[in-house]
Amino acid sequence: SLQFLYFIGANKAQMLSCNTAVATMRKLCRERGCPKMAAQISAYFKNVVEVHGMRTPSVKKIYSETCPTKTTKAYSKKEVITGFESLITSKYQEEKRLAIYLIQSKVKDLTLEDIQNLDSIIDENVYDWATCDILSSTVIRHVISKNKEVASVMLEWSTADCIWRKRSSCISFVCLARHGNHNDVILKICNNCISSEERFVQLGVGWLIRELGQADLKAAVTFISKHYAEFSREGLNYAIEKMKNPLRQHLLKGNLKEAIKHINAPKAKRKRSQESESDSDSS
């Protein structure tokens, strides 16, 4: 039997199956897209992905109109995954985003095998940072939170040839790193990714080390010092973004011995050094 949802139409509710909901979302994207905006967005993403021409709130509105939460609960996981795969293979960025919104509705039911099955999907259908980051931060990271075995999949992705799987292995941990529960695997992922010269992989490493520093500053500084020559300047700036002076300045200027000396100093001494730096800046 078909699972149904309510689509709010002209003053009445119309019943839609999951497959029809996917088709309806595609139709609404075509109808509501703005050619002028499409040209602007496409240029922003360096023309690597086609777009209908809609901002995020408009895409979210299409999803909420077509897939109300109380009715998507009636869908089976299999139906949702089929809908996700249909939308994520679209050449349009907005439809890829709708795919991710749809799979979010079953994130609590996703397994290690489901994440493993994303390998080829990402390799073949993800080619912009926005799609990569939304999938990583709103789906994969939640599955990692409930199943630590998924971290091993991210470690495998960090060695992949596909830059978007490498970036995803970093981004999936960005919101988790500050809690200090995955330090070992995070450092291994960063170690595998830092040698990549691809900008979006470098930024993924920078963001992840920045958040790791909130849980283990010494580990973050040690990693930066060890791999200093491999960091792009942009990646380094993000990695040290939340660090306080004088440590931040030591790393920015490449004074690695001073940076290591600073983090190995007693906590009270480090605090006095930071206060002295702050007074110097304000004078």
N, C-alpha and C positions, 0 to 999 in steps of 0.2 A: 504494500500500500504506500501511497505517496505521503510524505510529510509536508505539512503546509505552514505558511506564515500569512500574516495580514499585510497587504500593501495598501497604504492610504491613498486612494484615488479621489476622484471628483465626488466628494460627499458620501462615499460608501466604501466599504472594505471589499477588496477583491482577493480571492484566494490564489496564491502562487505556490508552486512546488519549488524545491531548492534549485533545480535546473532552470526553471523559468525565472527565478529571482536573479540568477547570474545573467541570463539573457536580458532581463529588464535593466539591470545596472549598466550593462554595456550600451543599451539603447539610450538611457538617460545621459550617459557620458557623451554620446554623439550629439544629442539634442542640446545639451547645456554647455558644451565646449565653446570657447571663444577663439577664433582663428588668430586674432591679434595677440591675445595673451599666450596662445600656443607658440607663436613665433618667439616671444620674449622668454618663455620658460625653456624652450628648446635651446635657445642661444645660451642661456645660463648654464645648462647642462652640457654645453659643447656639442649639441646635436647627436649625442650618443643614444638617446632614447626619444621616441615619438610621444607627443602629448596631445590631449584633446584641448587643453587650455583652460584648466580650472585650478583654483587655489585649494589647499587642504580642507578648509571648512566646507566648501562645496562638495568635495568628494565624500566627506563624512556625512553630509546631509543626504546624499544619494544612498549611502549604506543604511543610515538610520530609517529612512523612508521605506526601503525595500526589505530590510532584515531587522525588524524590531527584536530586541533582546529576548523578550518573553516567548517568542515563537522560534527563534533559532535554537533554543534549548531542545526543541522537538526533533531537530535534525540528528541523524546518526553521524558518528565521526566519519564513517566512510563517505557519506554524502557531502560533508563539509570538505573533506580532503579532495574529493573529485571536483567540487566547485573551485577550491583553491588552485588546483592544478590547471583548470581551464582558464582562470583569470590571470594567473602568474605567467602563463605562456603568451599572453597578449603582448603586442609590440608597444602598447600605450602604458605610460607610467601610472596614470590614474587607475587603470584596471588592475595593475600589479598591486597598487596600494589597497584596492578593494579586496583583492585576494588575501592580503595579510589581515585586514579587518575581519574577514570571514573565518580564517583559521584561528584567530584570537578567541573566537567563541568556544573553541574546544581545547584551549591550551592546557587545561587541567587534565585532559585525557590523552595528551600526546606522550608517546613513549620514546625510548632510546632508538628503536627501529625507525620511528617516524622522522626523527632528526637525521638519522643516517641516510634516509631516503631523499633528503634535501640536497645531497651532494650534486647529483646531475641536474637538479632543478636550478640550483644557483649557477652552476657552470654554464648552463645553456640559456638562462632567462634573466639573470641579474647582471646589469651592466651600468648601473649608476649608484652613487653612494646613498641616495635617499632610500631607495628600495632595500638595499643591503642593511642599512642602519635600522630601519623600522622593523624589518623581519628579525634582526638580531636582538634589538633592545625590548621589543614587545612580545616576542614569541619565544625565541631560543633561551634567553636568560631566565625566563620563568620556568622552563622545563629543567634547566640546570639547577635551579633552586630546589626543586622537588626530587631530582634524580641526579646525584653527583656523578654517576657513570657517564652522563652526557658530556662532562668535561673532557673525557678521553676522545670524544669525537671532535671537539674543538682543537685539541692538541694535534690530531691528524690533519684537520683543515689548515692549521698553521704551516704545514709543510706542502700544501697543495700548490699547483702551478697557477690556479685561478686566483687572481688578486682579490676577488670579492669574497671567496671563502677564507682567504688569509685575513682580510679586514674583519669579516664576521667573527672569526675566532677571537679577535680582540674586543670588538664592540659588544659582543654577548656578555663580557665580564665587566664592562665599564661601571655599571650600576651595582655590581656585586663586590668589586675589588676593595672598596673602602671598609668593608666589614671584616676583612682579614681571614675569610674562610677558605680561600682558594689560592693562597700565595705561591705555593710550589708550582702548580700548573700554569698560573699566570706568568711566572718568570720563564718557564719553559716555552710558552707560546711567544712571549716577547723575544726570547732568544732566537726562535725560529724565524720570526718575522722581520727583525731589525735589519737584516742584511738586504732586504728588498729595497730597491731605489724608487719603487712606485709611491707616489705622493700619498695616496689614500691608505696604503698599508703603514707608511711612516706615521701618519696622523693617528691611525688606530693604536699604534704602539705608544705614541706620546700621550694620548688620552688615558690609556690603561695604566701606564706608569704614574701619571699624575694622580689617579685615584688610588693606586697601590700605596703611594706615599702617605695617604691619609691613615692607612693601617700599619704600615711598616716603612718609615722614612729611611731607615738605614738600608733596607733592601732596595728601595727605589734609587737612592743615591749610588749605591754600589753598582747597580745595573747600568746606570747612566755613565758612570766613570769607566766601567769595563768596555762599554760599547760606544763611547763618545764619538769616535771617528766615523761610526756607521750612521749616526743620527743626522737627518737633514736638519737645517737650522729651524725650520718650521716645526718639525717633530719635537726637537729639543725644547723650544719655547713652550709648547703645550705640556711637556713632561715636567717642567719646573714651575709651571704657572702658579701653583698653590703653595710653593715653598717661600719661606721668609728670608729676607736678607740677614746676614751676609751670605748665607748658603746659596741662595738663588744667583747672586752676582758671581760667586766663585764658579758655579757651573756654567753660567752664561759666558764667562770669560775664559773658560777652560782651565781654571786653577783647580785641577782635580785633587792634588795633594791637600790643598786647603779645605776642600769640600769634605774629603774623607776625615781629615783631622777634626773638622767641625762636628760631624755626626758622632765621632768617637769620644768627643769631650763629655764630661759630666753634664747632666741636664741643667744644673744651675749655671754653669759656665756658658752653655749655649744660650741660655736666656739672657744673661748679661750682655753677651755679644750682640744679640738681636736688639736689645734695648739701646745699646750704644749706637748701633747702625741707624735705628729709628731716630734718635736724637740728632745724629749727624745729618740725616735727610731733612729734618724739620728746621735746622738752623740756617 
